[in-house]
Amino acid sequence: MIINNLITNKMETTKKLIVVGVLALLTSCASVAKFPVSRITPAAEITAKKKQDKNNNFVINVIANYLASAERLDPPKSNYIVWIVTENNGTKNIGQLTNKNGKKSFLKTSTPFNIKEIFITAEEQGNISYPSGSEISRTIFNK
């Protein structure tokens, strides 16, 4: 009888751990969006990840491989700005892509807004409120 109780308790504990593990995996999954090929910077391979953190903010991670320097565009620009389109708050500037080396540019930031679309423009200034430069590429988050 004692052995049966021990086995039953171990099985229940194992089931609970499995359920907790599956829930943790499901809630930690990020939504990934791949940008289409840009006509302005066709070599660029750009992806964005959106993940909700424990404070219910959305962590955005944009990585652009082989993105030409903004100064090499025609006409030349100073930087690339990443924009989001939110459910209720319109279009927001979430920051500039940082070029670590000639091959990789990135931006990691967080926002309280749920993002539906994300796009990149080439701009003269980084602290602008509305996009005015050439749009490099745009994609939609499915989740």
N, C-alpha and C positions, 0 to 999 in steps of 0.2 A: 504494500500500500504506500509506504513512504517513497519507494523507488518510482512508482507510478506518478505520485505527486511531483517529484523532482523533475521527471521527464516532461510532464505536462507544463510545469512552470518554465522550463527551458524552452520548450516549443513556443509558448506564448511570448516569451521575451524575444526569441528569434524573429517571430512574425512581426512584433512591434518594431524591432530594429529595421527590418526590411521595409516596412511601410514608411518609417521616418526617412530612410535612405532614398527611397523612390521619390518622396515628396521634396526632399532637398534637391535632388537632381532636376526635377521638373521646375522648381522655382528658381533655380540658378541658371537656367537656359537663357541664352541671349538671342535676340532677334538679329539676324545678319542680312544686310542688303548689299548687293553688288551693283555698282554704278555701270550704266551702259558705256560703250566706247564713245569718247568725246570727239567731235569733229575738229575741235581746236587743239586738243592734246591727245591724239589718237594712241600714243604708246602707253598712256597712263592706265594702270590697273588700280581701281579704287574700290575699297569696301568700307562699310560702316557697320558697327555693332551697337546695339541698344540693349541695355540691361538695367533692370530696376534694382536699386540698392536697398539696404535695410531701413533707410529713412524715406522710402518711396520716391526718391529722386531717380532720374534716368541718367545713367552713365553712358556717354557717347564716346566711341573710339573710332576715329577715321584714319585709315592708312591708305596712302597713295604711293604706289611704286611707279617709278619711271615717269613722274610728272615733271614736265619741263619747267624750268625756273620761270616765274612770272615776268622777269625782265626780258626773257627771250620771246615773248609773245608779240604779235603784230596787231595792234600797237602794244608796246611794252607796258607792263603794270608793275606795281610794287609788291603785291602779295595776293595770296588766295584766301578768301573768306569762306567759312562754312556757315550755312544758314539752315534753320529748321522751319518747317511749317507745322504749327501746333493745332490741336483740336479747337481751342477756343481763343487763343491769344495771338493769332496771326503769324507773321514771319519774324524770326529772331536771329540776330547775329550771335553765334556761339563761340566765335574765335577764329584765329588764323592758323593755317597749316604751317607747321614748323618743319623746315628742311634740315634733317640731321646730316645727311650726306647727299650726294648727287642722285642717289637712287630711291631714297625713301623720305616721304613727308608724312607728318602725323598730327593729330589733334586728339587729346583726351580731356574731356570736360564733363560736367554734370549740369543738369537742368531740372527744375521742378515740372516742366511741361512735358506732356506726352507727345511724342513726335510722330507725325504721319508721313512727312516727306523730309528729305535732306538734300541740299544742293550746294554746289561750290561755284563761286564767281571769282574772277580776277579783278582786283580793285586797286585804286591809287592809295587809298587810306584803309586802315584796319578798324578804326573805331566809328564806323558808319552805322546808321540805323536801318537803311533800306538799300537793297542791292541796286547798283547802277552800272556795273561793269559787265563784261561778257560772261555768260553762264557756261561753265566748263562741262558740268554734267549734273543730273538729277535722278534720284531714285525714291522709291516708296517703301516704307516698312510695312510688311503684311500683318504684324502683330502690334 
